[in-house]
Amino acid sequence: MDIPTSLSLEVGETYSLTLPGLATAGYQWTYEMTHEGGSVVAITAVPLTASRHESAQPAIGTNRDESFEIQALKAGQATLRFKQARSWEENQPPLKEYQIEVVIR
């Protein structure tokens, strides 16, 4: 799974980001956004639907990837940080972390 380190979007464009899931071990993806001059992107967590090759209900103990939609709201720049961690392990570093630089034109 290739995770971009930068994105260039047009105002109104939406990018779908898929991150590897590990919910069965208690890990969830969260994100932080830094920007100047107000929000330039909106991020929405989207549940993934089963593909044709998967059953509607995943087998017990299997993981599903997590998906986020990144929508460009206005011209500008933002830094997005996605972290995969367990919510109850507050003093532990994330298992995985990705940073994406977003430029909206």
Number of C-alpha atoms within 10 A of each C-alpha: 6 7 12 12 12 13 13 14 21 14 17 13 13 16 14 13 16 17 17 16 18 19 18 12 12 12 19 19 24 14 14 11 17 13 14 10 8 10 16 21 27 13 18 11 15 13 11 12 11 12 8 7 6 10 10 10 8 11 9 7 10 11 14 17 13 18 18 19 16 19 20 25 18 17 16 19 21 21 17 21 15 18 19 22 22 19 14 9 10 9 7 10 12 17 12 12 14 14 17 16 16 22 20 20 14
